[in-house]
Amino acid sequence: MTQHPRSREELLAELDTTAPHSARVWNYWLGGKDNFAVDRQVGEQVLQMLPSIVEQARADRAFLGRAVSHLAGERGIRQFLDIGTGLPTADNTHEVAQRVAPSSRIVYVDNDPLVLVHARALLTSAPDGVTDYIQADLEDPATILREATRTLDLSQPVGLMLMGVLHHVADTGEAYKIVDRLKGALAPGSYLVINHATNAVYGEASDEGVRHWNQFGKPKITLRSPDEIARFFAGWTLLEPGLVSCSRWRPGVVDETSVEVDEFGGVAVLGE
């Protein structure tokens, strides 16, 4: 992994422990320990309003694993750009990809200092591959693309991962522009993987949970309908089964009783 000049102490000094942060609250729901009391407090409050949120967090993570495994395996993708990485946990993108293809190259992007602190320690590459980390904001795609070229060859297919990050862009038009800018830099044969918060399954319960989060937490969340989420894939071809609840995207065992969650995901390809 590329070394970065700032020290762990400098990065930790940037942390705001007075307000809950989505990456740390998500970590709490997944059973992790990289969170603070304020994160756990709001996490429990949202859990009371939306009991399915833990299932949603797990389904989100499992969807990432299935999507990356499919792209690295059946689709032969050897480069991944994962924007909005979040705190490292089990089966991160590089672990899944390099388990299938050890030469895979992965670039992670996030803007949370705590994520970078842990990325240095945990996001280590297999010997034959490469893993790098960029501290940048999704709303600055030019910087992301420029820095990613240190590790990735954008003239070759890339798996672009936007997992649980687009709903932090409040302006829908701006969110579309960001994704279009990223898509436009990628070669034919590239893939786009998105999951995004919605209220299509639990309705008012999801709305209430997000209202509470937006009052106390950061960054804020904007729920979008499945049709609005589908627009992010415009011009690319969605793989079967299309845009669905994350728990229903190619589960290993078909189970019609699996819990649907208010996090919809899909995978699309450029050029088919």
C-alpha positions as CSV (number, residue, x, y, z in Angstrom):
1,M,0.0,0.0,0.0
2,T,1.2,3.5,-0.8
3,Q,2.5,5.3,2.2
4,H,1.1,8.7,3.2
5,P,3.0,11.6,4.8
6,R,0.7,12.6,7.6
7,S,1.1,10.8,10.9
8,R,-1.6,8.8,12.7
9,E,-1.6,11.4,15.4
10,E,-2.3,14.2,12.9
11,L,-5.2,12.2,11.4
12,L,-6.7,11.4,14.7
13,A,-6.6,15.0,15.7
14,E,-9.0,15.7,12.8
15,L,-11.7,13.4,14.1
16,D,-14.9,15.0,15.3
17,T,-16.1,12.8,18.2
18,T,-18.9,15.2,19.2
19,A,-21.2,14.2,16.3
20,P,-22.0,10.7,15.0
21,H,-20.5,9.8,11.6
22,S,-22.2,7.4,9.1
23,A,-19.1,5.2,8.7
24,R,-18.7,4.7,12.4
25,V,-22.4,4.1,13.0
26,W,-22.5,1.6,10.2
27,N,-19.5,-0.1,11.8
28,Y,-21.5,-0.3,15.1
29,W,-24.5,-1.9,13.3
30,L,-22.1,-4.4,11.8
31,G,-20.8,-5.3,15.3
32,G,-17.5,-3.5,15.0
33,K,-15.5,-1.6,17.6
34,D,-14.4,1.4,15.6
35,N,-17.0,3.8,16.9
36,F,-17.6,6.3,19.7
37,A,-20.3,6.7,22.4
38,V,-22.1,9.3,20.3
39,D,-22.2,6.9,17.3
40,R,-23.6,4.1,19.4
41,Q,-26.3,6.4,20.9
42,V,-27.6,7.5,17.6
43,G,-27.2,4.0,16.2
44,E,-29.5,2.7,18.9
45,Q,-32.0,5.4,18.4
46,V,-32.3,4.7,14.7
47,L,-32.5,1.0,15.4
48,Q,-35.5,1.6,17.6
49,M,-37.2,3.5,14.7
50,L,-36.1,1.1,12.0
51,P,-35.4,-2.4,13.4
52,S,-34.4,-3.7,10.0
53,I,-31.3,-1.4,9.9
54,V,-28.9,-4.1,11.1
55,E,-30.2,-6.5,8.4
56,Q,-29.8,-3.6,6.0
57,A,-26.1,-3.1,7.0
58,R,-25.5,-6.9,6.7
59,A,-27.2,-7.1,3.3
60,D,-25.2,-4.1,2.0
61,R,-22.0,-5.8,3.0
62,A,-23.0,-9.2,1.6
63,F,-24.0,-7.5,-1.7
64,L,-20.6,-5.9,-2.0
65,G,-19.0,-9.4,-1.6
66,R,-21.2,-11.0,-4.2
67,A,-20.8,-8.2,-6.7
68,V,-17.0,-8.1,-6.4
69,S,-16.7,-11.9,-6.5
70,H,-18.9,-12.0,-9.7
71,L,-16.8,-9.2,-11.4
72,A,-13.4,-10.7,-10.5
73,G,-14.6,-14.2,-11.3
74,E,-17.1,-14.6,-14.1
75,R,-16.4,-11.1,-15.6
76,G,-12.5,-11.1,-15.3
77,I,-12.2,-7.6,-13.8
78,R,-8.8,-7.0,-12.3
79,Q,-9.1,-3.3,-11.3
80,F,-11.5,-1.8,-8.8
81,L,-12.2,1.8,-7.8
82,D,-14.1,1.8,-4.5
83,I,-15.4,5.2,-3.5
84,G,-16.9,5.7,-0.1
85,T,-14.9,2.8,1.4
86,G,-16.1,3.2,5.0
87,L,-14.3,1.5,7.9
88,P,-12.6,-1.8,7.1
89,T,-14.4,-4.9,8.1
90,A,-14.4,-8.5,7.0
91,D,-14.3,-9.2,3.2
92,N,-13.3,-5.8,2.0
93,T,-13.2,-5.3,-1.8
94,H,-9.5,-6.1,-2.1
95,E,-9.9,-9.3,0.0
96,V,-12.8,-10.6,-2.1
97,A,-11.1,-9.6,-5.4
98,Q,-7.7,-10.9,-4.6
99,R,-9.1,-14.2,-3.2
100,V,-10.4,-14.8,-6.8
101,A,-7.5,-13.1,-8.7
102,P,-4.4,-12.3,-6.5
103,S,-3.1,-9.8,-9.1
104,S,-6.2,-7.5,-8.7
105,R,-5.5,-3.8,-8.2
106,I,-7.8,-1.8,-5.9
107,V,-8.0,1.9,-5.1
108,Y,-10.1,2.9,-2.1
109,V,-11.4,6.5,-1.7
110,D,-12.9,8.1,1.5
111,N,-12.8,11.4,3.2
112,D,-12.9,10.3,6.9
113,P,-9.6,10.6,8.7
114,L,-10.5,7.5,10.8
115,V,-11.0,5.4,7.7
116,L,-7.5,6.4,6.5
117,V,-6.0,5.5,9.9
118,H,-7.4,2.0,9.6
119,A,-6.8,1.7,5.9
120,R,-3.1,2.0,6.6
121,A,-3.2,-0.9,9.0
122,L,-5.9,-3.2,7.4
123,L,-6.2,-2.6,3.6
124,T,-3.0,-4.5,2.7
125,S,-2.6,-6.1,-0.7
126,A,-1.8,-9.7,-1.7
127,P,1.8,-9.9,-2.9
128,D,0.9,-10.1,-6.5
129,G,-1.6,-7.2,-6.4
130,V,-1.8,-3.6,-5.4
131,T,-4.0,-1.7,-2.9
132,D,-3.9,2.1,-2.6
133,Y,-6.0,4.7,-0.7
134,I,-7.0,8.2,-1.7
135,Q,-8.3,10.7,0.8
136,A,-10.8,12.6,-1.3
137,D,-14.4,13.6,-1.5
138,L,-16.9,12.0,-3.9
139,E,-17.9,15.5,-5.0
140,D,-14.4,16.0,-6.4
141,P,-14.3,13.3,-9.2
142,A,-11.5,15.0,-11.1
143,T,-9.1,14.5,-8.1
144,I,-10.3,11.0,-7.6
145,L,-9.7,10.1,-11.2
146,R,-6.3,11.8,-11.4
147,E,-5.0,10.1,-8.2
148,A,-6.5,6.8,-9.2
149,T,-4.3,6.7,-12.3
150,R,-1.2,6.1,-10.0
151,T,-2.5,2.6,-9.5
152,L,-5.2,1.9,-12.2
153,D,-5.0,1.9,-16.0
154,L,-8.3,3.6,-16.9
155,S,-7.8,2.6,-20.6
156,Q,-8.7,-1.0,-19.3
157,P,-12.0,-2.1,-17.7
158,V,-12.5,-1.0,-14.1
159,G,-15.1,-2.0,-11.5
160,L,-16.4,1.3,-10.1
161,M,-17.9,0.7,-6.6
162,L,-20.3,3.4,-5.2
163,M,-21.6,1.6,-2.1
164,G,-23.8,3.6,0.3
165,V,-22.2,6.9,-0.7
166,L,-24.4,8.6,-3.3
167,H,-27.3,9.2,-0.8
168,H,-24.9,11.5,1.0
169,V,-25.0,13.9,-2.0
170,A,-28.1,16.0,-1.3
171,D,-28.7,17.5,-4.7
172,T,-29.9,14.7,-7.1
173,G,-28.8,16.6,-10.2
174,E,-25.3,17.0,-8.8
175,A,-25.2,13.3,-7.8
176,Y,-26.1,12.3,-11.4
177,K,-23.3,14.7,-12.8
178,I,-20.7,13.1,-10.4
179,V,-21.6,9.6,-11.5
180,D,-21.7,10.6,-15.2
181,R,-18.2,12.2,-14.8
182,L,-16.8,9.0,-13.3
183,K,-18.5,6.7,-15.8
184,G,-17.3,8.9,-18.7
185,A,-13.6,8.2,-17.7
186,L,-14.0,4.5,-17.8
187,A,-13.2,2.1,-20.7
188,P,-15.8,-0.2,-22.4
189,G,-16.1,-3.4,-20.5
190,S,-16.1,-1.5,-17.2
191,Y,-18.8,-2.1,-14.5
192,L,-20.7,0.1,-12.1
193,V,-21.8,-1.2,-8.8
194,I,-24.2,1.0,-6.7
195,N,-26.3,0.6,-3.6
196,H,-28.4,3.4,-2.3
197,A,-30.8,4.1,0.5
198,T,-34.5,4.2,-0.3
199,N,-37.9,4.0,1.5
200,A,-39.4,1.6,-1.1
201,V,-39.8,-1.3,1.4
202,Y,-40.4,0.2,4.9
203,G,-41.8,3.6,3.9
204,E,-42.4,5.9,6.9
205,A,-40.1,3.8,9.2
206,S,-37.2,4.5,6.9
207,D,-38.3,8.2,6.6
208,E,-38.4,8.6,10.3
209,G,-35.0,6.9,10.8
210,V,-33.4,9.2,8.2
211,R,-35.1,12.3,9.7
212,H,-33.5,11.5,13.1
213,W,-30.1,10.8,11.5
214,N,-30.2,14.1,9.6
215,Q,-30.9,16.0,12.8
216,F,-28.0,14.5,14.7
217,G,-25.6,12.7,12.4
218,K,-23.4,13.5,9.4
219,P,-23.1,13.4,6.5
220,K,-26.8,13.8,5.9
221,I,-28.8,11.2,3.9
222,T,-31.2,11.8,1.0
223,L,-33.5,8.9,0.2
224,R,-34.3,8.3,-3.5
225,S,-36.8,6.1,-5.2
226,P,-35.8,3.0,-7.2
227,D,-36.5,5.0,-10.4
228,E,-34.2,7.8,-9.3
229,I,-31.5,5.2,-8.3
230,A,-31.8,3.5,-11.7
231,R,-31.0,6.8,-13.4
232,F,-27.4,6.5,-12.2
233,F,-26.9,3.5,-14.5
234,A,-28.2,5.4,-17.6
235,G,-26.4,4.4,-20.8
236,W,-25.1,1.2,-19.3
237,T,-26.7,-2.3,-19.2
238,L,-27.9,-3.6,-15.9
239,L,-27.1,-7.2,-15.2
240,E,-29.9,-9.5,-14.1
241,P,-31.8,-9.2,-11.8
242,G,-31.6,-5.4,-12.3
243,L,-32.0,-2.9,-9.5
244,V,-33.3,-4.8,-6.4
245,S,-33.1,-4.9,-2.7
246,C,-29.5,-5.7,-1.9
247,S,-30.6,-9.0,-0.2
248,R,-32.2,-10.1,-3.5
249,W,-29.2,-9.5,-5.8
250,R,-28.0,-12.9,-6.8
251,P,-28.1,-14.5,-3.3
252,G,-26.1,-17.7,-3.0
253,V,-29.2,-19.6,-2.1
254,V,-32.6,-18.5,-3.6
255,D,-34.8,-17.8,-0.5
256,E,-38.0,-16.0,-1.1
257,T,-38.3,-15.4,2.6
258,S,-35.1,-13.4,2.8
259,V,-35.7,-10.0,4.3
260,E,-36.0,-7.1,1.9
261,V,-34.1,-4.0,2.9
262,D,-34.3,-0.3,2.1
263,E,-31.0,-0.4,0.3
264,F,-31.3,-1.1,-3.4
265,G,-28.4,-2.2,-5.5
266,G,-27.4,-3.1,-9.0
267,V,-24.5,-3.9,-11.3
268,A,-24.2,-2.5,-14.9
269,V,-21.7,-2.9,-17.7
270,L,-20.6,-0.5,-20.4
271,G,-20.6,-1.9,-23.9
272,E,-23.0,-4.9,-23.8
